[in-house]
Amino acid sequence: MTGAPAVLAVDAGTSGVRAAVVTAAGEVAASAYRQALPTSPMPNFVEFDPVAMGDAALEVAGRALADWGGPVAAVGITNQRASTILWERSSGQPVGPGVGWQDLRTVGMCLALQAQGLRLPPNASATKLVFLLDLADSSRARAEAGELCFGTVDTWLAWVLSGGTAHATDPSNAAVTGLLAPDASGWDEAVLAALRIPAAVLPEIVDSAGVFGSARALAVAGAPPLGGLAGDQQASLLGQGCVSPGAAKLTLGTGGMLDVCTGATRPPWPGKGPAGTIPIVAWRRGGVLTWGAEAIAITAGTAVEWLRDGLGLLSSAAESEALAASVPDTGGVVFVPAFLGTGTPRWDYGARGGFFGLTRGTGRAEMVRAVLEGVAQRGADLLEAAEADTGLSAGRLRVDGGMSANAVVLQALADATGRPVEAAPVTEATTLGAAYLAGLAVGLWPDEAAVAAGYRPRQVVEPAVSEGSRRAARARFAAAVERCGEWVPELSAIEF
């Protein structure tokens, strides 16, 4: 109801920007969305226009607030992580393109640094920032003088919404730049020195839930406080109530990201766990860190977009559900989603996707179903890796993201994992998480436990195959993944 306590969440994903007003009951009362797709000017390049993204954020925020018709107590921001922007402090104008998290242009730099003992993945922000600095300030004179600002998308949107007065990030976003100290105590001075990154370009690290500025650009709404910052996966973790050790969620968006909460305990491995997961800061509130572990599939929803845009097998992504459901199985076809490499458990940036088991009888429906089941199998890979690395068991798996609206995907995921799968009440739980963080900052919710207590899944899907059938399908998929490895040897040589 208009006038009831509520917060505004701004969610900038890889494909677009969303804004939503979320009430104290955890319900989305008003929302708006604008598509903002990245571009690929060259192979392995992924770019976006930061100004267009900022404009989109202001537009959708204005529309959501207008539909709500009342004040909001705070604003929270969540975002695609590691995407990198460099801009002028005085003008607020970017000095180069926004470099997306999927961009691989700095692979050569990563290999050179690896030879020097510094292991950084190309999807992290660190080498992307070096690229932008080399482009705009090769001597680093402007950066050292504080004339340039670096930020991931959260930082950029905070800058835009604050009218250029807030230059901040939170530990969850800072941790995926490759520039944060392992204990999340601050920026890593040794890495900054090795990469020639002046500290003056870096944002202040603030709590994920805590007031750090005001949304002056939303003057029509009374310039509410900026109170929440988190990377999209960490926001989704909170948005699905995964606040206790062992609670896990999978977000199936452009890529697939599985996160498990480990609570106050940081995963013990320094960089990458034995099963290929990465320690993450889930969020920080009142100076107290909550940790987690993350498993990543680089390709997920991108594969469905490829069926639609690249092969013309679908008129829309939504059509994939009905077409896949029109056949009982894939006819023996297996698809490995690995357009830009694999990810967890075996990080192979040189792996490439593939169909296996094609016959003359294979049709559109079988190929589409194979793609959906391939994404689900990768989800099972991620869950197994997270449980192996953390020693924690997730009795069930919560799922959000665009593909969580697809019934075939949910059933395939339950079958592949052998676990009940809970679909989030909204497809974009990232938005809820950003709202919860902002609400926690201003007392709309007292703590994370209160947030989790309100979680209600939209649907619960139970496994429908025998354990023997599940294991056979997992073995067949693992064999297909093995065949897709090391297609681009120079990229497969990257380690971190």
N, C-alpha and C positions, 0 to 999 in steps of 0.2 A: 504494500500500500504506500502510495506517495506520501512522504513525510516521515515514514518509519526509518529507523537507523539503517544506514546503508553505506557501502564504500564503492568506489569506482576502480575497476581493474583494466589496465591496458596491456594487451598481450600481442607482442610482435613475433610472429612465427616466420618460417622460411617462405611461406606462400602468401601471407597477408597479415593484416593488423586487425585485431578485434578489440572492442571495448565493451564492458558489461558492468551494470550496476547490480551488486549482490547485496541482499538484505541480511539482517542478523540471523535469519533462519537458514542462511546458506542457499537461498533461491535466487536465480538470475531473473531480475525484474525488468530489465531493459538491456538490449544489446545492439551492436552495429558492427559491420564487418566491411573491409575493403581489401580486395585482392592487390597484392604487391609482389609480383613474381621476380625472382632473380634472373639474370641473363648469363649466358655462357659465350662470351665473345671469341674464345678459343677453347680447344680441348683442355679439360681439367681446370678451366677458369670458371669461377662462380662469383658474380658481382651483383651489387644492388646500388640503388640511388638513395643515399642517406636523407637527402632533402625530401624526396618523395615519400620516404618512410615516415619522416617527422610530420609532414603534411597529412598523411593518412591517419596517423595517431591522433592529431588534433581534430580531424574531421569526425572520426568514429567516436571519439570521446564526446564531442559536442552533440552528436546525434543521440547517443545513449543517454546523456544527461537531459537532453530535451524531452526524450520519451519518458524518462523517469519523472521529470517535472518538479524535483525537489532538491534539497542540499544533500551532499555526501560528506561523511565524516573524515575521509582520507582517500588517497589514491595509491594503488599498488601497481607495480610494473613487473612483467615477466617477459622473457625474450628468448629467441634463438641464441644459443650460447656460442662464444668464441668468434663470431663474426666481428670484423674489426673496422673501426672508423678512426680517421685522423682529421682534425679540423682546427681552424684558427680560433684562438681564444677571443680575439677582439671582434671578429665579424660573425663567428659561428658558422662559417662556410667550410665544407669539407675540402681538403687539399688533394684528394684522389678518390677513386671509387670506394664504396664499401666492399670489403673482401669477405665473401661468405665462408661459413664454417666448412663447407664441403670443398672449398677451393684447394687445389693441389699445386699451385704455381711455385711454392717454395720447397718442393721436394728436394731439389739439388742442394739448397741451403741446409735442409735437415740432414742430408747425408754428409755434408762437409762438417757440420757440427757434431754429428755422431762419431766421426773419425777423431774428433778432438775430445771425446768423452762426454759431450753434452747431448742428451737424447731428448728430442722434442718432436712430438707428432705434428705433421703438417696441418692437421685440422685445428690445432691450438692457435691462439692469437699471436704468440710470441714472434714467430717468423713472418707472419702477415704484417705485423707492426713494423718490423725491420724493413720489409719491402716498401711500405708506404713512406717511412722516414727516408729511405734511400731515394725515393721518387721526389719527395718534396723538400728535403733538408739533409742532403748528403753529408754536409759538414757537422750537422747536429747543433749548429749555432742557434737557430730559432727554437729548437726544442729545449736546449739548455737555458735559454732566456725565458722559458715559460710561455712562449707565444703560441705553442701548439698543444692541443689536448688529444689524448688517446682515450678511446672508450670502446667497450663492447656495446651491444645494442641497448642494454639497460641504461648505461651511462649516457648514451646519446639521447634517448627518450627523456631521461631525467633532465638533461640540459635543455631540451626543447620545451618540455612542460614547465620548467622553472623559469623560462625566459632567459636562460644563460647564466643562472646564478648557482646552480648545483652541478658540481663535477664529482660524481660519486659512483661507486659500485659496491657490491656486497661480497662476502667471502665465497658464496656459491658461484658467482660469475668470475671472480678473480681467480678461483682455483682452476678454471679450465683455460686460462690464458697461457699457462706454462710459466708464469712470472711470479706466482705466489710461493712463499716459503712452505715447505712440506707440513709444518705444524699450523699453517694459516695465521701466523702471528703478524705477517706484513709482507711487503714485496721482497723478493729474493735478490739481494744486492749483488750476489755473485753472478746470477743469470743476467741481470741488467747490464753489468759490466762486460760480460762476455759478448753480449749482443749490441753493445753501444746504444743502449736505450736510456736516455736521461730520465731520472726520477721525476723531473718537473713536468713531464707530459702525463704522468699517471694520475688517476682519480683517487680520491680519499676512499678508504674502505670503511663502510658503515655497517650497522646491523641490518640483517635482512628484514627484520620487523622493528621499526623505530623511526621516528620523525627526523628527517634530514633536510627538509626544505619545504617550499610551498609551490603549488602548481599555479604560478602567476599567469600562465598562458590560458588558464581556465578561469579568468576573472569573472566571467558570467556566472560561474558556480561558486563565487566567493573565494577563489584561490585556496582550495582545501589543502591540507598538509600532504606532502609526499611521505608515505609511511612504510612502503613495502618495496623490496627489490629481491628478485631471485631469478636464476636461470630457469628455463621452462621445465626441465625435468625435475628439479627440486621443488618447484611450485606444484607440479603434478603430484609429487610424492605427498606433500601436505594436503593438496586438494582432494586426494583419495583417502585421507585419514591414516596414512602409513607413518605413524609417529613412534612406534615401539620397535625394538630390535626384532628383525626377521620379517616384518611386514614389507611386502614387495608390490610394485606396480610396473606395468609395461605400457609405454606410450607408443602407439603405432601411427606416426605421422610420416613426414618425408623419410625419416629413418626410423629405426626401432630402438628405444632406449628403456632398458630395464634397470630400476633402481630399488635397492633394498636398504632400509633404515638399519643402522648399527648403533644408534643412540649416542651416548657420550664417548664411545670408544672409537678411535680412529682405526680403520683397517691397518694392520701392521706392515704391509708392504709399502716401500717408498714410492714406487711409480705404478707398476702394473703387477697384479697378482699372478700367481701360477696359472690360474685358469683364464687370465686375460681381462679381469675386471680392473676398474680404476677407482681409487679412493676419492670420495667427493665430500665437500662440505654441503650438507643438506640445507642448513640455514643457521643463522646466528640471531639470538634474541637475548637482550639484556647482557650482551657480552659472552653468553654461553653458547658453545658450538654443539650442534647436532650433526653427526657424521653419517655417511652412507657409502655404499659401493655401487658402481654403475657398470653395466654390460651394454655394449653398443653393436647394433647392426646398421651399417652405413646406408643400406638400401631397404626400404619398406614400401611406403606409399608411392615412392618414385616409380616403382615397377608397375603399378596400376596406371599411373599417368603415362608411362611408356606404352602400355597396351593401347591406351586411348589416342595419344598424340603421335607416337612413333610408328606403331603398326596399324592403327586404324581399326582395331578389333572391337573397340567400344566407342559408343557415342558419348558416354559420360562415365565417370568413375563409379557412380551408383549402380550402373547397369551390370557391373561385374558380379554383384550378388545373385541376381536372377539368372544370369547366364551360367554361372558356375553351379548353381543349384539345379539346373536343368539336366545335369548328368550325375549319375551316382558316384562317380570317381573320376580320376584323371586318365583312366585307361593305361596306367603304368607310367605316365609321364611325370618326371620330377623337374622342378625348376629351382635353380639356385639364384637368389637375388644378391648380386655382387657387382653392380655397375661400376662402383668406385672402390672396390676392395671389399673385404669381409667385415673385420672388426672382431669382437669377442667370439670365441675364445682364442683363435689363432689370427692375430692381426697380420693380414697380408694385403697391403695396398695394391699389389700387382695382380690379385685375383680378379677374375671377371665372371659375369653371370653366364648361365647356360641352361638350355633345355636338354634333358636326357630321356631316352625311351620313346622318341617320336616314331610313329608308324604312319602308313598311308591312311589309316583310319582316324588319326588324330585330327580333331576339328577345333573351331574357335572355343567352344565350351570347355573342352579338356585343357587347352592351353591356359585359358583364364583361370580355371580351377587350380591348375598346377601352380600358377603364380601366387594365388591366395594361400594355398597350402604351403608353398615354399616360404612365404613370410611367416606363417605360423610355426614352421619347423625352426626357423631362425629364432623365433621367440623362445622356443624350448631350449635351444642352445644357450641363450642368454640366462635363462632361469637356472639351468644346470651349472653354468659357470659361476653365477653369483652364490649359489648354495655351496659349491665346492670351495670357493675362496674364503667366504665368511664363516663357514661352519654353521650357519643358521638355516633353518628349514622354513620355507614359506608354505603353509598348508594350503593356501589358495592364492590365486593371482588376480589382482585388480588391473583393469585395462581401460585406457582412454585413447584419444586420438581419433582422427577421421575414420580409420579402418575399424574402430570398435563398433561402428554402426552397422557393420556387415556381419550378418548372422553366420555365413559360411566361414568367415575368418574366426569368429568366436568358437564355433564348434571344432574347427581344425586345431585351434590353439589348445582347447581342453583335451582333445584327443592326443595331441603331440606331447603335452606336459603331463598328462595323467592327473590333472588337478582341476578342481572347480574353478571356473573363470567368472569373475564378477565385472560386469560392464558398468562403468562410471555413470552416475545420473545425468551427466552432460558429457558430450564427446570431448570437450576441451577442459579437462580438469585443471590445466595450467592456469586458466582464468580464475577458477575458484581459489587456487593456491595463492595467487597474487592478492586477491581480495582478502583472504584470511590473514595474510601477513600484515596488510595495511590495517585491518581491523584489530589485530593483536597489538599493533603499535598505539592505538588510541582507546583500547579497552573494550572494544565491541565484543571480543571473546577473551576470556581470562587467560587461557593457556592452550597449548596444542591438544591436550586431552579433551578439552571441550569441543574443539574443532572435530576431532576424530569421532566423538560420540554422536555427532550428527550425520555421519556418513550412511547413506542408504543406496545400495547398488540398484541400477535400473533393471538388471537381469542377471541371473546366475545360470551358467551353462555347465552341465556335468559331462565328463568324458563318456563317449558312446562306443568305444572299441575295447577289445580285450587287451590285457597287458602284453600278451604275445604279439598281437598285431601292432601295437604301439612301438614295441622294441624293433620289430622288423622294418617299420616305416622309418624309424630313426636311423637304423643302420644303412638303409638304402639312401637316405638323404646325406648321411655323412660321407658315403662313397662318392656321391655326386659333388659334394663340396671339395673333396680331395682332388677331383679331376679339374676343378676350376682354378686351382692354385697356381701362382707364379706365371701367369700369362705375360706379365710385364716385369721381367726380372729386376730391372733397376728400381722399380717401385716396391717390389717384394723385399728388397734389401734394407728397407727402412725399419729400424727397430727403435723402441722407446721404453 
